[in-house]
Amino acid sequence: MIESIVLEFKNQLKEHDPHLPIDKKNRMYKILNSSNPKFESYGIKISEIEKIVREIHKKYPCSYEDALEVFKELIRSNNHEENFSAVFFLNRFKKYFSEDTINIFSDQFFKYCDSWAICDSTMIRVIGPFLGKNGNEELALNIIAKWSNSKDMWVRRASMVILLKLVMLRKDFDEDYVFSLAEKMSSFSEDYIQKGIGWLLKTCSKYKPEVIFQYLMKNKTSLSRLVLRYASEKLSKEKRTEILNK
């Protein structure tokens, strides 16, 4: 059954190839900026991938264990849409998720995570919601702490995206905890880490704008311009101008 499901995904995705003109495809590749030299993408919309996932899930009444094997097969593909299908298909079995599922992601997903798109979507749509459930608070903190110490850039970015998803779910945040993680990540110069810090702080600014404004003002000489730009996007025009005037 596993081989049949994997083959079905590959065939369905190929059939839905929008055959983008070369200029649009090049622009898409530039935006996704994959770190995989063999990266390929059809350019299928996420909503269309989700529709394919729903149809295949209905067609094949497989178990959670089967879904894990399908995930492992598709996530190692060089094809962007097959990677997304892997994640979305496994998420159809989220009621069976446990700490073991997170460990599988640690071992399997990050081996093949090659772009901000698959990293962020997976944390926002799959891992974050699971860790945000009541009773998973300690596990969430442990995962964020562990992943934030990783040598892998995407794992470190994922730790921030998980936290910002938790902030979104709770509509509140522990200021000291968020600022501590932001400062920890500030020591890494990669753009995707700096953007991740900014995104985390921007998300927090929706719920405590004055707290974030004061933090950015206090630390604007030490935070990168990239962080300041992203973090201040949701603040008032006057406050954003004040922050960006170094």
Legacy VTK file of the C-alpha trace (Angstrom):
# vtk DataFile Version 3.0
C-alpha trace
ASCII
DATASET POLYDATA
POINTS 246 float
0.000 0.000 0.000
2.814 2.423 0.870
4.362 2.163 -2.607
0.922 2.681 -4.164
0.298 5.842 -2.130
3.728 7.279 -2.914
3.278 6.554 -6.614
-0.204 8.092 -6.527
1.215 11.298 -5.074
3.966 11.473 -7.689
1.523 10.898 -10.544
-1.135 13.278 -9.236
1.362 16.069 -8.688
2.854 15.574 -12.135
-0.644 15.768 -13.647
-1.268 19.067 -11.841
1.952 20.637 -13.123
0.892 24.156 -14.228
3.817 24.273 -16.705
4.921 27.742 -15.688
6.780 29.808 -18.277
10.517 29.885 -17.727
10.585 33.447 -16.366
7.959 32.696 -13.708
9.672 29.444 -12.793
13.024 31.175 -12.398
11.408 33.840 -10.236
9.805 31.137 -8.068
13.140 29.337 -7.666
14.790 32.600 -6.666
12.132 33.285 -4.024
12.271 29.777 -2.585
16.084 29.905 -2.644
16.537 26.212 -1.908
19.849 24.988 -0.523
19.412 21.728 -2.479
21.306 21.819 -5.820
18.888 19.179 -7.178
15.787 21.110 -6.090
12.810 21.043 -8.428
9.282 22.412 -8.231
6.236 22.438 -10.469
4.826 25.591 -8.914
1.586 23.972 -7.718
-0.370 26.090 -5.232
-0.497 24.920 -1.611
-4.314 24.735 -1.722
-4.072 22.358 -4.692
-1.543 20.158 -2.884
-3.850 20.005 0.127
-6.731 18.961 -2.123
-4.639 16.141 -3.596
-3.664 15.044 -0.082
-7.316 14.931 1.022
-8.320 12.855 -2.006
-5.511 10.339 -1.573
-6.186 10.072 2.146
-9.816 9.179 1.393
-8.789 6.672 -1.258
-6.313 4.755 0.913
-7.498 3.843 4.449
-4.011 3.431 5.856
-2.732 3.498 9.439
-0.610 6.107 11.194
2.361 3.765 10.837
1.745 3.549 7.086
1.488 7.342 6.913
4.871 7.627 8.615
6.429 5.434 5.929
4.791 7.505 3.186
6.149 10.622 4.876
9.676 9.186 4.989
9.537 8.307 1.287
8.184 11.635 0.055
10.171 13.952 2.332
13.472 12.765 0.842
12.395 13.739 -2.663
14.065 16.647 -4.455
10.601 17.763 -5.528
9.107 20.640 -3.506
5.489 19.527 -3.907
6.288 15.967 -2.864
7.900 17.334 0.304
4.779 19.323 1.121
2.612 16.284 0.393
4.676 14.282 2.879
4.029 16.776 5.652
0.359 17.416 4.869
-0.412 13.715 4.518
1.142 12.884 7.886
-0.807 15.747 9.428
-4.031 13.934 8.477
-3.082 11.564 11.308
-2.356 14.258 13.898
-4.558 12.654 16.561
-1.859 9.985 16.830
1.001 12.447 17.258
3.272 12.070 20.274
6.769 12.971 21.365
7.950 10.131 19.120
6.495 11.980 16.124
8.589 15.012 16.995
11.660 12.801 17.236
10.923 11.427 13.764
10.769 14.986 12.461
14.094 15.724 14.117
15.660 12.668 12.507
13.968 12.701 9.091
12.486 16.071 8.197
15.550 18.238 8.784
17.765 15.961 6.695
15.832 17.193 3.686
14.539 20.607 4.760
16.015 22.908 2.127
13.948 26.121 2.112
12.156 28.578 4.351
8.852 27.567 2.726
8.845 23.923 3.830
10.431 24.795 7.190
7.915 27.491 8.088
4.805 25.746 6.757
5.639 22.566 8.659
6.199 24.389 11.941
3.123 26.625 11.558
0.704 23.979 10.284
1.921 20.758 11.907
4.484 20.873 14.714
3.414 24.181 16.303
-0.267 23.239 16.705
0.674 19.897 18.261
3.095 21.485 20.734
0.505 24.164 21.492
-1.993 21.646 22.843
-2.766 21.604 26.555
-0.418 19.214 28.286
2.421 19.710 25.800
3.863 22.835 27.413
6.962 21.147 28.838
7.603 19.259 25.611
7.321 22.507 23.638
9.888 24.244 25.843
12.239 21.269 25.591
11.983 21.168 21.801
12.542 24.920 21.425
15.568 24.744 23.736
17.030 21.713 21.943
16.444 22.974 18.417
17.685 26.487 19.179
21.085 24.946 19.992
21.358 23.085 16.700
24.197 23.632 14.250
21.661 23.398 11.427
20.241 26.771 10.383
16.788 25.411 9.504
16.461 23.669 12.874
17.326 26.922 14.656
14.840 28.848 12.535
12.217 26.191 13.279
12.618 26.775 17.023
11.606 30.426 16.525
8.732 29.598 14.198
7.360 27.131 16.755
7.500 29.820 19.436
5.756 32.415 17.280
3.023 29.852 16.515
2.570 29.318 20.258
2.317 33.091 20.690
-0.344 33.188 17.970
-2.318 30.387 19.635
-2.173 31.952 23.110
-2.342 35.592 21.963
0.189 36.307 24.684
3.816 35.608 25.504
6.405 35.509 28.248
8.502 38.593 27.540
11.678 37.358 29.191
11.472 34.022 27.380
10.918 35.545 23.937
13.637 38.155 24.373
16.049 35.541 25.677
15.565 33.401 22.566
15.800 36.443 20.286
19.089 37.467 21.881
20.422 33.933 21.677
19.616 33.780 17.961
21.127 37.223 17.358
24.580 35.685 17.537
23.899 33.905 14.226
24.366 36.063 11.153
22.428 34.032 8.545
19.666 36.079 6.905
17.042 33.406 7.551
17.869 33.483 11.264
17.814 37.281 11.387
14.492 37.308 9.509
13.205 34.666 11.919
14.006 36.895 14.895
12.203 39.777 13.236
9.191 37.618 12.417
8.993 36.370 16.019
9.097 39.910 17.418
6.624 41.164 14.801
4.190 38.424 15.815
4.566 39.418 19.464
3.931 43.061 18.556
0.348 42.174 17.602
-0.401 41.422 21.252
1.932 43.732 23.168
2.987 46.474 20.734
4.340 48.816 23.392
6.483 46.076 24.950
8.029 45.256 21.568
8.489 48.934 20.727
10.377 49.554 23.965
12.500 46.442 23.427
13.436 47.462 19.895
14.246 51.013 20.988
16.401 49.762 23.834
18.285 47.328 21.604
18.239 49.027 18.209
21.974 49.635 18.180
22.723 45.935 18.746
19.976 44.380 16.600
20.561 44.106 12.860
18.759 46.373 10.418
17.049 43.275 9.036
15.594 42.393 12.443
14.453 45.977 13.066
12.731 46.178 9.680
10.839 42.930 10.082
10.032 43.381 13.775
8.568 46.879 13.391
6.276 46.158 10.430
3.073 46.005 12.516
3.872 49.016 14.687
2.548 52.481 13.943
4.282 54.462 11.211
5.633 56.922 13.792
7.096 54.212 16.029
8.535 52.307 13.077
10.250 55.466 11.858
11.668 56.113 15.305
13.039 52.563 15.494
14.623 52.656 12.047
16.267 56.034 12.588
19.557 54.795 14.005
LINES 1 247
246 0 1 2 3 4 5 6 7 8 9 10 11 12 13 14 15 16 17 18 19 20 21 22 23 24 25 26 27 28 29 30 31 32 33 34 35 36 37 38 39 40 41 42 43 44 45 46 47 48 49 50 51 52 53 54 55 56 57 58 59 60 61 62 63 64 65 66 67 68 69 70 71 72 73 74 75 76 77 78 79 80 81 82 83 84 85 86 87 88 89 90 91 92 93 94 95 96 97 98 99 100 101 102 103 104 105 106 107 108 109 110 111 112 113 114 115 116 117 118 119 120 121 122 123 124 125 126 127 128 129 130 131 132 133 134 135 136 137 138 139 140 141 142 143 144 145 146 147 148 149 150 151 152 153 154 155 156 157 158 159 160 161 162 163 164 165 166 167 168 169 170 171 172 173 174 175 176 177 178 179 180 181 182 183 184 185 186 187 188 189 190 191 192 193 194 195 196 197 198 199 200 201 202 203 204 205 206 207 208 209 210 211 212 213 214 215 216 217 218 219 220 221 222 223 224 225 226 227 228 229 230 231 232 233 234 235 236 237 238 239 240 241 242 243 244 245
